[in-house]
Amino acid sequence: MTNPLPSSTMPASDQELFQFSEKCRLLRIQIHTQIIGHESIVEQLLISLLAGGHCLLIGVPGLAKTLLVRTLAEALSWDFKRIQFT
């Protein structure tokens, strides 16, 4: 899948908005094939990504944080490196 971010800051046409919306929908579907039942977290992660922000995922072991980020990286054809802080 290609990067869903628009390539310019120019006002988008209805067609461009539809294409962007469709790419976001397909990205969500692709993530939810591996991440089940965490709709809110996936939504917040995508909002942060599309807004150009950063995310810090904090939680107890076993919540699929690494799987979520690895799945997102695979869906966008990005490299994935895990950093762990204790």
ROPAPA-923576 format. One record per atom (N, C-alpha, C): atom name; chain; x, y, z; residue in three letters; residue number from 0. Coordinates in steps of 0.02 Angstrom, whole numbers, plus 50000, padded with zeros to 5 digits. Each point is the difference from the previous one (the first is absolute). Layout:
BEGIN
atom=CA chain=A east=X north=Y up=Z res=ALA n=NUM
...
***
This chain:
BEGIN
atom=N chain=A east=50042 north=49942 up=50000 res=MET n=0
atom=CA chain=A east=49958 north=50058 up=50000 res=MET n=0
atom=C chain=A east=50045 north=50061 up=50000 res=MET n=0
atom=N chain=A east=49981 north=50052 up=49964 res=THR n=1
atom=CA chain=A east=50039 north=50061 up=49998 res=THR n=1
atom=C chain=A east=49984 north=50043 up=50060 res=THR n=1
atom=N chain=A east=50041 north=50050 up=50011 res=ASN n=2
atom=CA chain=A east=49991 north=50045 up=50056 res=ASN n=2
atom=C chain=A east=49934 north=50038 up=49992 res=ASN n=2
atom=N chain=A east=49954 north=49999 up=50050 res=PRO n=3
atom=CA chain=A east=49935 north=50033 up=49993 res=PRO n=3
atom=C chain=A east=50003 north=50075 up=50009 res=PRO n=3
atom=N chain=A east=50058 north=50029 up=50017 res=LEU n=4
atom=CA chain=A east=50004 north=50071 up=50012 res=LEU n=4
atom=C chain=A east=49998 north=50039 up=49935 res=LEU n=4
atom=N chain=A east=49962 north=50055 up=49997 res=PRO n=5
atom=CA chain=A east=49999 north=50040 up=49939 res=PRO n=5
atom=C chain=A east=50069 north=50031 up=49987 res=PRO n=5
atom=N chain=A east=50017 north=50007 up=49937 res=SER n=6
atom=CA chain=A east=50067 north=50023 up=49982 res=SER n=6
atom=C chain=A east=50007 north=50075 up=50002 res=SER n=6
atom=N chain=A east=49946 north=50038 up=50006 res=SER n=7
atom=CA chain=A east=50006 north=50073 up=50002 res=SER n=7
atom=C chain=A east=49949 north=50028 up=50049 res=SER n=7
atom=N chain=A east=50007 north=50064 up=50014 res=THR n=8
atom=CA chain=A east=49953 north=50033 up=50046 res=THR n=8
atom=C chain=A east=49947 north=50039 up=49962 res=THR n=8
atom=N chain=A east=49997 north=49992 up=49935 res=MET n=9
atom=CA chain=A east=49949 north=50034 up=49959 res=MET n=9
atom=C chain=A east=49932 north=49972 up=50017 res=MET n=9
atom=N chain=A east=49948 north=50041 up=49992 res=PRO n=10
atom=CA chain=A east=49932 north=49974 up=50012 res=PRO n=10
atom=C chain=A east=49986 north=49940 up=49956 res=PRO n=10
atom=N chain=A east=49971 north=49949 up=50030 res=ALA n=11
atom=CA chain=A east=49988 north=49938 up=49964 res=ALA n=11
atom=C chain=A east=49931 north=50002 up=49967 res=ALA n=11
atom=N chain=A east=49996 north=49968 up=49942 res=SER n=12
atom=CA chain=A east=49936 north=49993 up=49967 res=SER n=12
atom=C chain=A east=49960 north=49945 up=50034 res=SER n=12
atom=N chain=A east=49937 north=49995 up=49983 res=ASP n=13
atom=CA chain=A east=49958 north=49947 up=50029 res=ASP n=13
atom=C chain=A east=50028 north=49932 up=49983 res=ASP n=13
atom=N chain=A east=50027 north=49992 up=49941 res=GLN n=14
atom=CA chain=A east=50029 north=49936 up=49979 res=GLN n=14
atom=C chain=A east=50061 north=49984 up=50042 res=GLN n=14
atom=N chain=A east=50042 north=50048 up=50013 res=GLU n=15
atom=CA chain=A east=50060 north=49989 up=50041 res=GLU n=15
atom=C chain=A east=49980 north=49982 up=50071 res=GLU n=15
atom=N chain=A east=49950 north=50035 up=50027 res=LEU n=16
atom=CA chain=A east=49976 north=49984 up=50067 res=LEU n=16
atom=C chain=A east=49971 north=49930 up=50004 res=LEU n=16
atom=N chain=A east=49964 north=49980 up=49948 res=PHE n=17
atom=CA chain=A east=49973 north=49932 up=49998 res=PHE n=17
atom=C chain=A east=50056 north=49949 up=49998 res=PHE n=17
atom=N chain=A east=50051 north=50012 up=49959 res=GLN n=18
atom=CA chain=A east=50056 north=49954 up=49995 res=GLN n=18
atom=C chain=A east=50037 north=49995 up=50067 res=GLN n=18
atom=N chain=A east=50011 north=50057 up=50033 res=PHE n=19
atom=CA chain=A east=50033 north=50001 up=50064 res=PHE n=19
atom=C chain=A east=49959 north=49961 up=50052 res=PHE n=19
atom=N chain=A east=49935 north=50012 up=50001 res=SER n=20
atom=CA chain=A east=49955 north=49965 up=50046 res=SER n=20
atom=C chain=A east=50001 north=49925 up=49988 res=SER n=20
atom=N chain=A east=50000 north=49981 up=49937 res=GLU n=21
atom=CA chain=A east=50001 north=49929 up=49982 res=GLU n=21
atom=C chain=A east=50066 north=49967 up=50021 res=GLU n=21
atom=N chain=A east=50056 north=50035 up=49991 res=LYS n=22
atom=CA chain=A east=50065 north=49973 up=50021 res=LYS n=22
atom=C chain=A east=50002 north=49991 up=50076 res=LYS n=22
atom=N chain=A east=49972 north=50048 up=50037 res=CYS n=23
atom=CA chain=A east=49997 north=49995 up=50073 res=CYS n=23
atom=C chain=A east=49956 north=49941 up=50021 res=CYS n=23
atom=N chain=A east=49945 north=49991 up=49966 res=ARG n=24
atom=CA chain=A east=49955 north=49944 up=50015 res=ARG n=24
atom=C chain=A east=50036 north=49933 up=49988 res=ARG n=24
atom=N chain=A east=50034 north=49995 up=49944 res=LEU n=25
atom=CA chain=A east=50037 north=49938 up=49984 res=LEU n=25
atom=C chain=A east=50056 north=49988 up=50049 res=LEU n=25
atom=N chain=A east=50034 north=50053 up=50022 res=LEU n=26
atom=CA chain=A east=50053 north=49993 up=50050 res=LEU n=26
atom=C chain=A east=49971 north=49974 up=50066 res=LEU n=26
atom=N chain=A east=49943 north=50027 up=50020 res=ARG n=27
atom=CA chain=A east=49967 north=49977 up=50061 res=ARG n=27
atom=C chain=A east=49981 north=49927 up=49995 res=ARG n=27
atom=N chain=A east=49973 north=49980 up=49943 res=ILE n=28
atom=CA chain=A east=49981 north=49930 up=49990 res=ILE n=28
atom=C chain=A east=50061 north=49955 up=50003 res=ILE n=28
atom=N chain=A east=50055 north=50021 up=49969 res=GLN n=29
atom=CA chain=A east=50061 north=49960 up=50000 res=GLN n=29
atom=C chain=A east=50028 north=49993 up=50071 res=GLN n=29
atom=N chain=A east=49997 north=50052 up=50040 res=ILE n=30
atom=CA chain=A east=50023 north=49996 up=50069 res=ILE n=30
atom=C chain=A east=49955 north=49954 up=50040 res=ILE n=30
atom=N chain=A east=49935 north=50005 up=49990 res=HIS n=31
atom=CA chain=A east=49953 north=49960 up=50039 res=HIS n=31
atom=C chain=A east=50000 north=49926 up=49982 res=HIS n=31
atom=N chain=A east=50037 north=49980 up=49948 res=THR n=32
atom=CA chain=A east=50006 north=49929 up=49986 res=THR n=32
atom=C chain=A east=50045 north=49967 up=50052 res=THR n=32
atom=N chain=A east=50044 north=50039 up=50032 res=GLN n=33
atom=CA chain=A east=50044 north=49972 up=50051 res=GLN n=33
atom=C chain=A east=49984 north=50027 up=50070 res=GLN n=33
atom=N chain=A east=49973 north=50059 up=50004 res=ILE n=34
atom=CA chain=A east=49984 north=50032 up=50065 res=ILE n=34
atom=C chain=A east=49925 north=49998 up=50009 res=ILE n=34
atom=N chain=A east=49976 north=49958 up=50046 res=ILE n=35
atom=CA chain=A east=49929 north=49991 up=50010 res=ILE n=35
atom=C chain=A east=49978 north=50033 up=50065 res=ILE n=35
atom=N chain=A east=49947 north=50040 up=49997 res=GLY n=36
atom=CA chain=A east=49970 north=50028 up=50060 res=GLY n=36
atom=C chain=A east=50033 north=50060 up=50030 res=GLY n=36
atom=N chain=A east=50044 north=50033 up=49964 res=HIS n=37
atom=CA chain=A east=50033 north=50061 up=50026 res=HIS n=37
atom=C chain=A east=49987 north=50059 up=49953 res=HIS n=37
atom=N chain=A east=49936 north=50010 up=49982 res=GLU n=38
atom=CA chain=A east=49982 north=50051 up=49951 res=GLU n=38
atom=C chain=A east=50023 north=50070 up=50022 res=GLU n=38
atom=N chain=A east=49990 north=50016 up=50064 res=SER n=39
atom=CA chain=A east=50017 north=50067 up=50025 res=SER n=39
atom=C chain=A east=50075 north=50013 up=49995 res=SER n=39
atom=N chain=A east=50041 north=49952 up=50018 res=ILE n=40
atom=CA chain=A east=50072 north=50009 up=49997 res=ILE n=40
atom=C chain=A east=50024 north=50007 up=49928 res=ILE n=40
atom=N chain=A east=49973 north=49959 up=49956 res=VAL n=41
atom=CA chain=A east=50018 north=50004 up=49929 res=VAL n=41
atom=C chain=A east=49980 north=50068 up=49972 res=VAL n=41
atom=N chain=A east=49940 north=50023 up=50017 res=GLU n=42
atom=CA chain=A east=49976 north=50065 up=49976 res=GLU n=42
atom=C chain=A east=50045 north=50057 up=50024 res=GLU n=42
atom=N chain=A east=50019 north=49999 up=50064 res=GLN n=43
atom=CA chain=A east=50043 north=50052 up=50029 res=GLN n=43
atom=C chain=A east=50069 north=49998 up=49968 res=GLN n=43
atom=N chain=A east=50026 north=49941 up=49987 res=LEU n=44
atom=CA chain=A east=50066 north=49993 up=49968 res=LEU n=44
atom=C chain=A east=49998 north=50029 up=49930 res=LEU n=44
atom=N chain=A east=49948 north=49985 up=49962 res=LEU n=45
atom=CA chain=A east=49995 north=50026 up=49932 res=LEU n=45
atom=C chain=A east=49990 north=50076 up=49999 res=LEU n=45
atom=N chain=A east=49961 north=50025 up=50047 res=ILE n=46
atom=CA chain=A east=49991 north=50073 up=50004 res=ILE n=46
atom=C chain=A east=50067 north=50034 up=50013 res=ILE n=46
atom=N chain=A east=50038 north=49973 up=50047 res=SER n=47
atom=CA chain=A east=50065 north=50029 up=50016 res=SER n=47
atom=C chain=A east=50047 north=49996 up=49939 res=SER n=47
atom=N chain=A east=50000 north=49944 up=49966 res=LEU n=48
atom=CA chain=A east=50042 north=49991 up=49941 res=LEU n=48
atom=C chain=A east=49981 north=50050 up=49946 res=LEU n=48
atom=N chain=A east=49936 north=50007 up=49985 res=LEU n=49
atom=CA chain=A east=49977 north=50044 up=49946 res=LEU n=49
atom=C chain=A east=50009 north=50073 up=50018 res=LEU n=49
atom=N chain=A east=50001 north=50016 up=50065 res=ALA n=50
atom=CA chain=A east=50011 north=50069 up=50023 res=ALA n=50
atom=C chain=A east=50074 north=50017 up=50005 res=ALA n=50
atom=N chain=A east=50043 north=49951 up=49987 res=GLY n=51
atom=CA chain=A east=50072 north=50012 up=50003 res=GLY n=51
atom=C chain=A east=50027 north=50001 up=50070 res=GLY n=51
atom=N chain=A east=49965 north=49967 up=50046 res=GLY n=52
atom=CA chain=A east=50021 north=49999 up=50070 res=GLY n=52
atom=C chain=A east=50038 north=49938 up=50018 res=GLY n=52
atom=N chain=A east=50009 north=49991 up=50065 res=HIS n=53
atom=CA chain=A east=50036 north=49943 up=50027 res=HIS n=53
atom=C chain=A east=49954 north=49963 up=50048 res=HIS n=53
atom=N chain=A east=50014 north=49936 up=50012 res=CYS n=54
atom=CA chain=A east=49962 north=49959 up=50047 res=CYS n=54
atom=C chain=A east=50048 north=49966 up=50047 res=CYS n=54
atom=N chain=A east=49979 north=49996 up=50063 res=LEU n=55
atom=CA chain=A east=50036 north=49961 up=50050 res=LEU n=55
atom=C chain=A east=49951 north=49948 up=50025 res=LEU n=55
atom=N chain=A east=50012 north=49937 up=49985 res=LEU n=56
atom=CA chain=A east=49956 north=49946 up=50020 res=LEU n=56
atom=C chain=A east=50023 north=49972 up=50066 res=LEU n=56
atom=N chain=A east=49958 north=50006 up=50051 res=ILE n=57
atom=CA chain=A east=50017 north=49977 up=50067 res=ILE n=57
atom=C chain=A east=49947 north=49950 up=50022 res=ILE n=57
atom=N chain=A east=50021 north=49946 up=50029 res=GLY n=58
atom=CA chain=A east=49953 north=49950 up=50025 res=GLY n=58
atom=C chain=A east=50037 north=49939 up=50026 res=GLY n=58
atom=N chain=A east=49962 north=49959 up=50034 res=VAL n=59
atom=CA chain=A east=50028 north=49939 up=50027 res=VAL n=59
atom=C chain=A east=50019 north=49952 up=49944 res=VAL n=59
atom=N chain=A east=50045 north=49953 up=50012 res=PRO n=60
atom=CA chain=A east=50019 north=49952 up=49948 res=PRO n=60
atom=C chain=A east=49939 north=49960 up=49975 res=PRO n=60
atom=N chain=A east=50000 north=49985 up=49936 res=GLY n=61
atom=CA chain=A east=49948 north=49958 up=49972 res=GLY n=61
atom=C chain=A east=49941 north=50037 up=49969 res=GLY n=61
atom=N chain=A east=50005 north=50066 up=49993 res=LEU n=62
atom=CA chain=A east=49945 north=50039 up=49971 res=LEU n=62
atom=C chain=A east=50006 north=50009 up=49924 res=LEU n=62
atom=N chain=A east=50050 north=49970 up=49969 res=ALA n=63
atom=CA chain=A east=50010 north=50001 up=49927 res=ALA n=63
atom=C chain=A east=50024 north=50068 up=49975 res=ALA n=63
atom=N chain=A east=50037 north=50036 up=50042 res=LYS n=64
atom=CA chain=A east=50026 north=50065 up=49979 res=LYS n=64
atom=C chain=A east=50050 north=49992 up=49942 res=LYS n=64
atom=N chain=A east=50046 north=49954 up=50008 res=THR n=65
atom=CA chain=A east=50050 north=49988 up=49948 res=THR n=65
atom=C chain=A east=49966 north=49973 up=49937 res=THR n=65
atom=N chain=A east=49953 north=49955 up=50007 res=LEU n=66
atom=CA chain=A east=49964 north=49973 up=49942 res=LEU n=66
atom=C chain=A east=49963 north=50056 up=49963 res=LEU n=66
atom=N chain=A east=49970 north=50046 up=50036 res=LEU n=67
atom=CA chain=A east=49965 north=50056 up=49969 res=LEU n=67
atom=C chain=A east=50047 north=50042 up=49958 res=LEU n=67
atom=N chain=A east=50056 north=50018 up=50027 res=VAL n=68
atom=CA chain=A east=50047 north=50043 up=49963 res=VAL n=68
atom=C chain=A east=50033 north=49962 up=49943 res=VAL n=68
atom=N chain=A east=50016 north=49936 up=50010 res=ARG n=69
atom=CA chain=A east=50028 north=49960 up=49946 res=ARG n=69
atom=C chain=A east=49949 north=49992 up=49943 res=ARG n=69
atom=N chain=A east=49937 north=49989 up=50018 res=THR n=70
atom=CA chain=A east=49947 north=49993 up=49949 res=THR n=70
atom=C chain=A east=49991 north=50065 up=49961 res=THR n=70
atom=N chain=A east=50001 north=50057 up=50035 res=LEU n=71
atom=CA chain=A east=49995 north=50065 up=49967 res=LEU n=71
atom=C chain=A east=50058 north=50010 up=49952 res=LEU n=71
atom=N chain=A east=50061 north=49985 up=50023 res=ALA n=72
atom=CA chain=A east=50059 north=50007 up=49957 res=ALA n=72
atom=C chain=A east=49995 north=49956 up=49938 res=ALA n=72
atom=N chain=A east=49977 north=49938 up=50008 res=GLU n=73
atom=CA chain=A east=49992 north=49956 up=49943 res=GLU n=73
atom=C chain=A east=49948 north=50026 up=49951 res=GLU n=73
atom=N chain=A east=49944 north=50026 up=50027 res=ALA n=74
atom=CA chain=A east=49946 north=50025 up=49958 res=ALA n=74
atom=C chain=A east=50023 north=50060 up=49958 res=ALA n=74
atom=N chain=A east=50047 north=50039 up=50027 res=LEU n=75
atom=CA chain=A east=50024 north=50060 up=49965 res=LEU n=75
atom=C chain=A east=50067 north=49988 up=49965 res=LEU n=75
atom=N chain=A east=50025 north=49938 up=50001 res=SER n=76
atom=CA chain=A east=50064 north=49982 up=49970 res=SER n=76
atom=C chain=A east=50057 north=50041 up=50030 res=SER n=76
atom=N chain=A east=49998 north=50008 up=50066 res=TRP n=77
atom=CA chain=A east=50053 north=50035 up=50036 res=TRP n=77
atom=C chain=A east=50044 north=49950 up=50036 res=TRP n=77
atom=N chain=A east=50060 north=50022 up=50018 res=ASP n=78
atom=CA chain=A east=50044 north=49959 up=50042 res=ASP n=78
atom=C chain=A east=49975 north=50002 up=50071 res=ASP n=78
atom=N chain=A east=50013 north=49947 up=50038 res=PHE n=79
atom=CA chain=A east=49980 north=49997 up=50070 res=PHE n=79
atom=C chain=A east=50059 north=49982 up=50042 res=PHE n=79
atom=N chain=A east=50012 north=50039 up=50051 res=LYS n=80
atom=CA chain=A east=50052 north=49987 up=50051 res=LYS n=80
atom=C chain=A east=49968 north=50009 up=50068 res=LYS n=80
atom=N chain=A east=50012 north=49954 up=50045 res=ARG n=81
atom=CA chain=A east=49971 north=50002 up=50066 res=ARG n=81
atom=C chain=A east=50050 north=50028 up=50050 res=ARG n=81
atom=N chain=A east=49978 north=50049 up=50040 res=ILE n=82
atom=CA chain=A east=50040 north=50028 up=50053 res=ILE n=82
atom=C chain=A east=49963 north=49988 up=50065 res=ILE n=82
atom=N chain=A east=50035 north=49973 up=50049 res=GLN n=83
atom=CA chain=A east=49967 north=49985 up=50064 res=GLN n=83
atom=C chain=A east=50035 north=50038 up=50056 res=GLN n=83
atom=N chain=A east=49959 north=50033 up=50040 res=PHE n=84
atom=CA chain=A east=50026 north=50037 up=50059 res=PHE n=84
atom=C chain=A east=49974 north=49966 up=50062 res=PHE n=84
atom=N chain=A east=50042 north=49992 up=50050 res=THR n=85
atom=CA chain=A east=49979 north=49971 up=50064 res=THR n=85
atom=C chain=A east=50022 north=50045 up=50056 res=THR n=85
***
